[in-house]
Amino acid sequence: LDCAPNTLGNLTCPSMECSSTGMTMGNRSTVTSCQENVCSYAGYTNNNTILTTMISQSTCPVS
């Protein structure tokens, strides 16, 4: 997603942060050697809000 405030200054870009994590959408953090958390896009609302969700996923190969 790409957002740029308009030149009149009356439009701001919505937050793209996963709540209470400090991570922005698209960022990853390693939890263990085989697990990471990803702040992911979850949709949007009509009132200029971007929804995010934290997804925990395995990074180890399937055996």
C-alpha positions as CSV (number, residue, x, y, z in Angstrom):
1,L,0.0,0.0,0.0
2,D,1.2,3.5,-0.8
3,C,-0.2,6.6,0.8
4,A,0.8,10.2,0.4
5,P,-0.9,13.1,2.2
6,N,-2.6,15.6,-0.1
7,T,-1.2,19.0,-0.7
8,L,-4.0,20.7,1.2
9,G,-3.0,18.9,4.4
10,N,-6.5,17.6,5.2
11,L,-5.7,14.0,4.3
12,T,-3.4,11.9,6.4
13,C,-2.2,8.4,5.9
14,P,-3.7,5.8,8.2
15,S,-1.6,3.8,10.6
16,M,-0.4,0.5,9.2
17,E,0.9,-0.8,12.6
18,C,-0.1,-4.1,14.3
19,S,-1.6,-2.9,17.5
20,S,0.7,-2.9,20.6
21,T,3.6,-4.5,18.8
22,G,5.4,-1.5,17.2
23,M,5.6,-3.5,14.0
24,T,4.3,-2.0,10.7
25,M,2.6,-4.0,8.0
26,G,5.1,-6.2,6.2
27,N,7.6,-6.4,9.0
28,R,8.7,-9.8,10.4
29,S,10.2,-10.8,13.7
30,T,11.8,-14.1,14.6
31,V,10.2,-15.8,17.6
32,T,12.2,-19.1,17.6
33,S,14.5,-20.8,15.1
34,C,11.4,-22.2,13.3
35,Q,8.8,-19.5,13.9
36,E,8.2,-15.9,12.9
37,N,5.5,-13.3,13.4
38,V,4.4,-11.2,10.4
39,C,2.3,-8.0,10.6
40,S,-0.1,-8.6,7.7
41,Y,-2.8,-6.7,5.8
42,A,-6.3,-7.6,6.9
43,G,-8.5,-5.2,4.9
44,Y,-9.7,-1.7,5.3
45,T,-12.8,0.3,6.4
46,N,-14.5,3.2,4.7
47,N,-13.4,5.7,7.3
48,N,-9.7,5.7,6.3
49,T,-8.6,2.8,8.5
50,I,-6.2,0.0,7.4
51,L,-6.8,-3.3,9.3
52,T,-3.8,-5.4,10.2
53,T,-3.3,-8.7,11.9
54,M,-0.3,-10.5,13.5
55,I,0.3,-13.9,11.9
56,S,2.6,-16.5,13.4
57,Q,4.0,-18.9,10.9
58,S,6.5,-21.8,10.8
59,T,9.7,-21.2,8.9
60,C,11.1,-24.8,9.2
61,P,11.0,-27.1,6.2
62,V,8.3,-29.8,6.1
63,S,9.7,-33.2,6.6
